[in-house]
Amino acid sequence: NNGNTTGFKGVFQDINELKKEQIRSRTIDDRMRIAVESANIGIWDWDVVKNDLIWDNNMFTLFDVNPHEFNKAYEAWESAIYLEDKERAAYEVELALNDEKDFDTEFRIVKRDGSIAHIQGRAQVVRDEKGKPLRMVGINTDISRMKRKDERLRNLLQLTEKQNQKLVNFAHIVSHNLRSNSTNISMLSGMLL
């Protein structure tokens, strides 16, 4: 009244449940982020229609790509793939987009230092009501360590098989020699008798 406040009107609203839900959501988000980071999983989302590819920070680390040099297109992913795997990986993407096969594949990538890493990729295709692909959302995991262990196990298995074959051959030689000598001793003792 005359430039002075004489009262105010307002509404009170109980936001307790909303705040609890926000805290629960933040907790779940934190838990998911920690799990993804500790598992070294990269998450990506490709808008097929716009050819816009979004990577999380783990993807840049996995692929050893500078985020500022990433052009956010499908071709950026494809350019990192090892030359011998490029055609097959692109074909598997096409199969997934055509709803012929789930995208679950392994491929190699070339890092900036020239080293090669083995990547496992999995994704789901998001489609419109007519079945046309809109997006492809997936994960990539570096399985290089697992591949190296698998190779070591394969080499160890081959070595073990070779050693076993040598032992079998040795057993044949020993049994042959023992049979020959026992036959000789048997004949000599027969002659003596």
Backbone as a ProteinNet text record, in pm:
[ID]
protein_1_A
[PRIMARY]
NNGNTTGFKGVFQDINELKKEQIRSRTIDDRMRIAVESANIGIWDWDVVKNDLIWDNNMFTLFDVNPHEFNKAYEAWESAIYLEDKERAAYEVELALNDEKDFDTEFRIVKRDGSIAHIQGRAQVVRDEKGKPLRMVGINTDISRMKRKDERLRNLLQLTEKQNQKLVNFAHIVSHNLRSNSTNISMLSGMLL
[TERTIARY]
85.9	0	90.6	74.2	158.3	307.3	339.3	478.8	530	447.4	488.2	416.9	488.6	430.3	347.4	224.1	137	106.9	146.4	122.2	171.9	159.5	195.8	110.4	100.6	25.7	121.6	100.5	186.9	123.8	193.8	148.1	262.6	230	328.2	301.9	410.2	394.7	491.5	443.3	527.8	610.4	741.1	828.8	918.1	881.9	960.9	979.1	871	879.8	962.9	948.2	1025.9	1174.7	1209.9	1350.3	1405.7	1326	1369.6	1394.6	1307.4	1323.4	1446.8	1474.5	1595.1	1720.4	1718.9	1833.9	1851.9	1741.9	1749.2	1802.9	1754.8	1799.1	1947.4	1991.6	2133.3	2218.9	2170.9	2244	2256.9	2147.9	2151.6	2244.9	2239.1	2328.8	2474.7	2505	2642.6	2687.7	2602.3	2634.1	2662.5	2578.3	2595.5	2724.3	2752.6	2874.1	2998.5	2998.9	3113.9	3131.5	3021.1	3028.6	3082.4	3034	3077.9	3225.8	3267.8	3408.4	3499.3	3458.8	3544.8	3551.7	3448	3447.9	3515.3	3554.1	3619.6	3531.7	3407.1	3308.7	3284	3287	3253.9	3111.7	3036.4	2897.6	2886.1	2812.1	2794.7	2649.3	2612.5	2475.7	2486	2439.4	2449.9	2311.3	2286.8	2162.9	2181.2	2117.5	2135.2	2085.1	1974.8	1913.4	2003.4	2054.4	2138.3	2287.3	2324	2464.2	2542.3	2484	2545	2582.3	2710.8	2761.7	2809	2754.5	2792.8	2867.9	2984.4	3066	3075.1	3077	3108.7	3260.7	3309.2	3454.1	3531.1	3471	3539.9	3565.8	3476.2	3496.8	3622.8	3641.8	3760.2	3886.6	3880.6	3994.9	4019.4	3913.5	3927.1	3988.6	3939.7	3984	4106.5	4151.4	4266.9	4246.8	4130.4	4093.4	4080.5	4133.8	4120	3977	3902.4	3762.9	3749.9	3850.8	3844.3	3865.5	3922.2	3944.4	3835.2	3738.1	3631.6	3520.6	3484.8	3386.9	3242.6	3218.6	3084.3	3003.4	3068.3	2998	3039.5	2958.4	2984.5	3124	3165.3	3295.2	3410.4	3388.6	3492.3	3519.4	3412.7	3427.7	3495	3445.9	3496.2	3644.1	3687.8	3827	3924.9	3878.6	3966.6	3983	3898.2	3900.6	4016.9	4077.7	4188.2	4142.1	4226.2	4189	4126.6	4186.1	4136.3	3999.6	3959.1	3830.7	3723	3761.5	3669.6	3547.7	3568.7	3457.8	3360.1	3413.9	3327.6	3248.9	3313.2	3245	3132.8	3159.9	3057.4	2941.6	2973.7	2870	2782.1	2843.6	2766.1	2676.3	2720.6	2634.5	2513.8	2538.2	2428.1	2329.4	2381.3	2293.1	2203.9	2261.8	2183.1	2079	2116.7	2022.3	1908.2	1939	1837.1	1759.8	1786.4	1717.9	1740.1	1858.4	1892.2	1973.4	2041.2	2128	2155.4	2166.5	2204.5	2349.1	2379.5	2518.1	2591.7	2670	2751.7	2874.3	2981.3	3096.8	3226.8	3334.9	3468.8	3542.6	3623.7	3705.4	3828.8	3925.9	4049.3	4050	4115.8	4132.9	4281.7	4317.3	4455.8	4458.8	4540	4552.6	4655.8	4664.5	4754.6	4899.8	4940.1	5079.3	5106.2	5002.7	5018.1	4984.6	4962.1	4927.6	4785.4	4760.8	4630.7	4559.7	4433.6	4351.1	4232.2	4191.5	4074.3	3953.7	3847.5	3727.9	3608.7	3526.4	3398.6	3290.4	3206.3	3097.8	2962.8	2871.1	2733.4	2642.2	2527.5	2436.3	2294.3	2201.4	2060.4	2019.9	1932.8	1882.6	1746.4	1728.5	1600.6	1529.6	1404.7	1330.3	1202.8	1153.1	1024	911.8	788.2	673.7	665.4	733.2	734.4	854.1	939.7	1057	1181.2	1172.5	1287.9	1386.8	1517.1	1615.6	1632.8	1625.6	1646.4	1781.5	1809.7	1932.9	1990.6	2116.9	2186	2262.5	2233.7	2295.7	2371.2	2496.7	2574.4	2690	2764.6	2883	3001.1	3119.6	3244.2	3328.8	3395.6	3482.3	3615.3	3724.8	3856.8	3880.8	3893.9	3915	4055.9	4147.3	4284.4	4352.3	4338.2	4401.7	4347.8	4217.2	4155.8	4207	4222.9	4273.7	4417.3	4499.8	4638.3	4642.3	4558.2	4552.6	4504.9	4407.6	4356.7	4466.7	4545	4655.3	4761.6	4792.4	4888.8	4838.8	4708.9	4652.1	4658	4629.6	4636.9	4779.8	4877.7	5017.9	5057.7	5011.8	5040.8	4978	4857	4790.2	4866.9	4913.3	4992.5	5122.4	5188	5311.7	5285.2	5176.6	5141.7	5113	5041.1	5013.3	5141	5237.1	5364.9	5441.2	5442.1	5511.8	5446.9	5314.8	5244.5	5278.7	5286.9	5321.9	5463.7	5554.4	5691.2	5693.6	5612.4	5605.3	5548.4	5448.5	5391.4	5497.6	5571.2	5678.5	5785.8	5822.8	5921.8	5873.3	5746.2	5689.7	5693.9	5666.7	5674.8	5817	5914.5	6055.3	6097.3	6062.5	6099.8	6035.7	5907.1	5840.6	5898.9	5936.6	5998.8	6131.9	6211.5	6343.8	6330.4	6234.6	6215.7	6170.2	6080.7	6033.9	6149	6232.3	6345.4	6439.1	6474.6	6566.3	6503.6	6376.5	6313.6	6301.4	6280.2	6274.7	6412	6518.4	6654.5	6684.6	6650.4	6675.7	6594.5	6474.8	6389.7	6448.7	6500.4	6560.3	6688.4	6770.2	6895.2	6866.6	6770.5	6738.7	6679.3	6606.1	6552	6663.5	6764.9	6879.1	6957.9	6974.2	7048.2	6975.9	6843.1	6767.1	6775.2
-115.3	0	121.6	209.2	327.6	290.1	178.9	138.3	53.6	26.5	-57.2	-191	-292.8	-426.5	-444.3	-486.8	-508.8	-657	-739.6	-883.4	-951.5	-1079.3	-1152.4	-1277.4	-1327.9	-1450	-1552.3	-1678.2	-1782.4	-1918.6	-2015.3	-2154	-2237	-2322	-2417	-2551.1	-2616.4	-2746.4	-2842.9	-2962.4	-3065.4	-3130.2	-3105.7	-3161.5	-3271.1	-3322.6	-3425.2	-3548.3	-3598.2	-3717.4	-3689	-3571.2	-3532.6	-3531.1	-3472.5	-3466.7	-3607	-3692.8	-3830.5	-3902.2	-3880.8	-3944.1	-3890.7	-3761.7	-3704.5	-3764.1	-3782.1	-3841.6	-3986.4	-4062	-4201.7	-4207.7	-4119.2	-4115.9	-4082.3	-3984.9	-3947	-4063.1	-4135.6	-4251	-4359.8	-4386.2	-4487.4	-4443.5	-4316	-4263.5	-4277.3	-4242.3	-4254	-4399.7	-4488.1	-4631	-4682.5	-4643.7	-4687	-4630.8	-4504.3	-4442	-4511.4	-4539.5	-4606	-4746.4	-4818.2	-4954	-4952.2	-4860.3	-4851.7	-4814.4	-4718.4	-4677.1	-4788.2	-4858.9	-4964.3	-5084.5	-5107.5	-5218.2	-5179	-5053.1	-5002.3	-5022.2	-4983.3	-4995	-4856.9	-4848.5	-4724.3	-4732.8	-4625.8	-4622	-4524.7	-4566	-4481.8	-4482.5	-4376.8	-4358.7	-4295.8	-4369.4	-4323.1	-4293	-4168	-4128	-4162.6	-4271.3	-4323.5	-4223.7	-4157.4	-4065	-3944.3	-3884.2	-3764	-3795	-3923.4	-3965.9	-3889	-3882.8	-3813.5	-3917.7	-3929.7	-4030.1	-3962.8	-4009	-3953.9	-4061.8	-4025.7	-4115.4	-4059.9	-4150.9	-4106.3	-4098.7	-4049.2	-4031.2	-4162.1	-4272.8	-4402.1	-4445.7	-4410.3	-4446.7	-4377.7	-4250.7	-4178.9	-4244.4	-4289.3	-4357.3	-4491.8	-4570.9	-4702.5	-4693	-4598.3	-4585.1	-4495.2	-4436.7	-4348.1	-4235	-4171.4	-4063.3	-3933.8	-3826.8	-3696	-3646	-3613.5	-3569.1	-3446.6	-3361.9	-3241.2	-3271.4	-3388.6	-3427.4	-3520.3	-3551.4	-3646.2	-3572.3	-3620.3	-3546.6	-3594	-3682	-3725.1	-3788.3	-3864.1	-3933.5	-4080.5	-4162.3	-4306.2	-4331.7	-4249.4	-4266.4	-4250.2	-4176.2	-4159.3	-4292.4	-4365.6	-4499.6	-4591.4	-4589.3	-4678.8	-4653.2	-4528.8	-4496.3	-4551.8	-4580.4	-4634	-4785.2	-4850.4	-4996.6	-5044.5	-5150.3	-5215.3	-5250.8	-5223.8	-5236.2	-5372.2	-5481.1	-5615.1	-5644	-5569.7	-5592.7	-5495.3	-5391.7	-5281.6	-5328.4	-5407	-5450.5	-5538.9	-5632.9	-5721.6	-5644.7	-5550.8	-5472.4	-5388.4	-5326.1	-5245.7	-5334.8	-5455	-5549.7	-5589	-5609.3	-5647.6	-5533.3	-5410.4	-5295.2	-5297.1	-5322	-5328.7	-5439.4	-5555	-5665.4	-5624	-5553.9	-5508.7	-5406.2	-5312.3	-5210.4	-5271.7	-5378.8	-5447.7	-5551.1	-5556.1	-5647.9	-5794.9	-5824.2	-5961	-6030.3	-5951.8	-6008.5	-5900.9	-5942.2	-5847.6	-5804.5	-5681.9	-5635.5	-5683	-5786.9	-5845.9	-5901.8	-5824.8	-5860	-5822.1	-5870.5	-5832.7	-5776.1	-5675.6	-5616.9	-5556	-5526.4	-5464.8	-5318.4	-5238.6	-5097.1	-5063.9	-4957.4	-4909.4	-4781.1	-4781	-4661.9	-4566.5	-4447.2	-4344.7	-4388.3	-4469.7	-4514.3	-4633.7	-4677	-4788.8	-4923.9	-4928	-5054.9	-5095.3	-5224.8	-5279.3	-5329.2	-5294	-5339.5	-5417.7	-5518.4	-5598.3	-5542	-5515.6	-5454.5	-5547	-5560.3	-5629.1	-5522.5	-5527.1	-5431	-5499.1	-5438.8	-5487.1	-5366.7	-5385.3	-5271.6	-5319.9	-5229.1	-5248.5	-5137.8	-5173.6	-5075.9	-5028.1	-4896.2	-4835.9	-4803.2	-4848.7	-4834	-4753	-4695.5	-4627.1	-4729.8	-4683.9	-4774.8	-4858.1	-4815.5	-4891	-4985.5	-4983.5	-5070.8	-5009.7	-4884.1	-4815.1	-4781	-4809.9	-4779.8	-4629.5	-4588.5	-4448.1	-4427.2	-4514.6	-4502.5	-4640.7	-4640.8	-4761.8	-4722.8	-4791	-4759.4	-4882.9	-4863.1	-4980	-4950.4	-5056.9	-5050.4	-5112.5	-5069.8	-5130	-5160.5	-5274.1	-5317	-5361.4	-5319.2	-5363	-5503.5	-5599.9	-5739.2	-5786	-5691.9	-5725.2	-5815.6	-5785.1	-5865.8	-6008.7	-6022.1	-6154.1	-6229.3	-6159.1	-6221.1	-6269.6	-6187.7	-6228.9	-6352.2	-6355.6	-6472.8	-6595.5	-6576.5	-6685.8	-6739.9	-6650.1	-6691.2	-6767	-6717.9	-6788.6	-6927.6	-6938.6	-7069.9	-7162.9	-7109.8	-7191	-7240.4	-7149.8	-7189.6	-7294.3	-7276.8	-7373.4	-7509.1	-7507.3	-7631.7	-7702.4	-7626.6	-7687.2	-7746.2	-7673.1	-7722.5	-7849.6	-7851	-7968.3	-8087.6	-8063.6	-8172.7	-8228.4	-8139.9	-8185.3	-8267.3	-8217.8	-8290.1	-8426.2	-8430.3	-8557.7	-8654.8	-8605.4	-8691.6	-8745.6	-8659.9	-8705.9	-8812.9	-8796.8	-8897.5	-9029.6	-9023	-9144.5	-9214.6	-9136	-9195.1	-9257.8	-9189.7	-9242.7	-9373.4	-9377.6	-9499.3	-9614.5	-9585.8	-9690.6	-9743.8	-9652.4	-9692.3	-9776.2	-9729.8	-9803.1	-9940.9	-9948.6	-10079.7	-10171.4	-10115	-10195.6	-10249.5	-10161.1	-10203	-10306.4	-10285.7	-10382.8	-10517.8	-10515.6	-10640.3	-10712	-10636.2	-10698.2	-10764.8	-10691.8	-10747.9	-10863.8	-10853.1	-10964.6	-11087.1	-11065.9	-11178.9	-11245.4	-11163.7	-11217.2	-11295.7	-11240.7	-11309.1	-11436.9	-11432.9	-11552.2	-11660.9	-11622.4	-11719.9	-11778.2	-11693.6	-11741.1	-11835.2	-11799.1	-11887.5	-12017.6	-12012.5	-12135.2	-12224.1	-12160.8	-12238.2	-12298.8	-12225.4	-12275.7	-12394.4	-12387.8	-12496.7	-12617.5
0	0	0	-100.9	-115	-120.6	-192.2	-207.6	-93.3	5.9	119.1	110.3	147.6	146.7	272.3	251	366.4	385.9	290.1	298.9	172.7	170.6	50.2	42	-77.9	-102.6	-161.3	-131.2	-185.9	-167.6	-217.5	-209.3	-155.1	-62.2	-11.1	-77.4	-111.8	-175.5	-108.8	-77.5	-18.7	-130.3	-128.6	-231.1	-173.3	-58.9	7.7	-81.7	-139.3	-225.2	-349.8	-408	-524.5	-491.3	-377.1	-334.9	-309.4	-245.3	-221.1	-353	-450.1	-581.7	-653	-640.7	-700.6	-638.2	-507.8	-438.3	-481.3	-490	-536.1	-679.4	-764.4	-903.9	-913.3	-834.5	-833.2	-784.1	-683.3	-630.1	-736.2	-806.9	-913.4	-1025.5	-1062.9	-1166.9	-1125.3	-1000.5	-950.2	-951	-906.9	-902	-1043.6	-1138.5	-1276.9	-1336.1	-1310.5	-1361.7	-1307.5	-1177.3	-1114.9	-1171.8	-1188.9	-1244	-1386.7	-1468.1	-1607.4	-1614	-1532.7	-1533.7	-1484.2	-1378.5	-1324.4	-1418	-1496.1	-1592.4	-1723.1	-1735.1	-1855.2	-1979.2	-1965.1	-2072.9	-2131	-2261.9	-2330.8	-2384	-2369.6	-2415.3	-2531.1	-2633.1	-2750.6	-2795.3	-2865.9	-2915.3	-3053.2	-3154	-3292.2	-3346.4	-3380.4	-3446.8	-3594	-3636.5	-3772.2	-3876.2	-3846.8	-3941.8	-3965.5	-3857.9	-3869	-3881.2	-3866.9	-3864.7	-3757.7	-3639	-3526.1	-3421.4	-3391.7	-3299.4	-3171.6	-3059.4	-2928.9	-2851.6	-2800.7	-2719.8	-2577.9	-2480	-2345.1	-2331.5	-2218.1	-2199.5	-2209.3	-2163.4	-2170	-2314.1	-2405.6	-2546.2	-2600.1	-2566.3	-2612.9	-2557.8	-2432.7	-2372.2	-2439.5	-2458.3	-2521.5	-2660.5	-2739.1	-2876.8	-2890.8	-2779	-2779.6	-2881	-2869.9	-2960.9	-2881.1	-2935.1	-2873.5	-2897.5	-2791.4	-2810.1	-2900.9	-2903.9	-2986	-3134.8	-3164.3	-3303.4	-3355.2	-3272.2	-3306.2	-3379.7	-3500.5	-3578.7	-3558.5	-3462.5	-3422	-3533.9	-3620.8	-3728.7	-3727.5	-3790.6	-3800.1	-3856.8	-3951.9	-4015.5	-3915.6	-3807.9	-3705.8	-3636.3	-3607.7	-3548.1	-3648.4	-3770.2	-3874.1	-3903.2	-3894.2	-3925.6	-3822.5	-3702.5	-3598.7	-3609.4	-3686.3	-3694.2	-3779.8	-3734.9	-3805.5	-3946.9	-4045.4	-4186	-4219.5	-4169.5	-4201.6	-4139.3	-4037.1	-3969.5	-4013.1	-4085.7	-4119.3	-4197.8	-4302.2	-4387.9	-4309.4	-4231	-4153.3	-4048.1	-3979.6	-3876.2	-3937.1	-4051	-4118.9	-4163.9	-4210	-4252.4	-4134.4	-4018.2	-3899.6	-3852.7	-3871.4	-3841	-3934.2	-4063.1	-4160.3	-4126.1	-4085.6	-4046.5	-3929.6	-3833.3	-3717.3	-3759.4	-3844.8	-3890.7	-3972.4	-4045.3	-4125.2	-4044.2	-3913.5	-3821	-3857.8	-3911.6	-3948.1	-3839.6	-3757.2	-3654.4	-3549.9	-3423.5	-3318.7	-3341.4	-3302.5	-3313	-3188.8	-3204.9	-3099.2	-3168.8	-3169.1	-3250.3	-3182	-3238.4	-3194.6	-3314.8	-3289.1	-3394.4	-3329.8	-3412.3	-3363.7	-3403.2	-3319.5	-3350.8	-3346.4	-3414.5	-3413.5	-3333	-3228.3	-3144.1	-3204.7	-3148.2	-3202.9	-3204.2	-3105.6	-3100.3	-3191.8	-3267.3	-3360.1	-3299.6	-3168.2	-3104.7	-3143.9	-3133.5	-3171.8	-3046.5	-3034.9	-2922.3	-2976.9	-2902	-2937.8	-2862.8	-2936.3	-2879.7	-2901.4	-2798.8	-2815.3	-2817.3	-2918.1	-2931.5	-2927.8	-2853.8	-2847.4	-2856.9	-2924.2	-2939.1	-2965.8	-2941.6	-2973.4	-3070.4	-3162.3	-3258.9	-3210.6	-3204.4	-3168.2	-3299.1	-3311.8	-3437.1	-3415.9	-3526.1	-3518.4	-3529.1	-3529.2	-3531.5	-3659	-3764.4	-3890.4	-3900.3	-3797.7	-3797.4	-3858.2	-3896.4	-3954.8	-3842.7	-3862.4	-3757.1	-3737.6	-3611.3	-3576.4	-3509.3	-3412.9	-3334.2	-3309.4	-3279.6	-3237.8	-3112	-3002.6	-2874.3	-2827	-2787.8	-2749.3	-2657.5	-2633.9	-2548.7	-2621.8	-2584.7	-2631.2	-2508.8	-2514.5	-2405.6	-2464.7	-2403.2	-2446.9	-2391.8	-2481.6	-2440.5	-2476.3	-2495.7	-2535.7	-2433.9	-2306.6	-2202	-2206.2	-2224.5	-2232.1	-2356.2	-2467.8	-2590.1	-2570.5	-2501.3	-2475.5	-2386.5	-2283.6	-2195.8	-2272.7	-2359.4	-2440.8	-2531.7	-2590.3	-2676.8	-2597.4	-2476.6	-2391.4	-2356.1	-2324.7	-2293.3	-2413.5	-2532.2	-2654	-2676.8	-2657.8	-2673.5	-2570.3	-2446.8	-2341.4	-2373.1	-2425.7	-2463.4	-2574.6	-2674.7	-2782.6	-2729.2	-2639.1	-2579.5	-2499.8	-2423.9	-2344.6	-2434.3	-2545	-2638.7	-2699	-2733.2	-2787	-2683.3	-2558.6	-2451.9	-2427.3	-2429	-2410.3	-2522.8	-2646	-2759.1	-2742.5	-2694.1	-2669.3	-2561.1	-2456.8	-2350.4	-2402.5	-2488.7	-2548.1	-2632.2	-2712.6	-2794.2	-2705.3	-2597.7	-2504.1	-2441.4	-2403.9	-2344.3	-2444.1	-2572.5	-2674.3	-2687.6	-2687.5	-2701.2	-2581.5	-2460.9	-2339.5	-2338.2	-2369.9	-2368.3	-2475	-2591.5	-2695.9	-2649	-2588.7	-2539.8	-2428.4	-2340	-2231.9	-2287.4	-2384.5	-2446.8	-2516	-2588.1	-2658.2	-2558.5	-2454.9	-2354.9	-2280.2	-2246.4	-2172.6	-2262.8	-2392.5	-2485.1	-2494	-2501.7	-2504.8	-2378.4	-2263.9	-2136.4	-2131.3	-2178.3	-2178.8	-2266.9	-2387.2	-2476.1	-2416.1	-2354.6	-2294	-2177.6	-2096.7	-1983.9	-2033.9	-2146.3	-2206.1	-2257	-2316.7	-2366.6	-2252.3	-2143.8	-2028.8	-1966.6	-1963.9	-1905.7	-1996.5
[MASK]
+++++++++++++++++++++++++++++++++++++++++++++++++++++++++++++++++++++++++++++++++++++++++++++++++++++++++++++++++++++++++++++++++++++++++++++++++++++++++++++++++++++++++++++++++++++++++++++++++

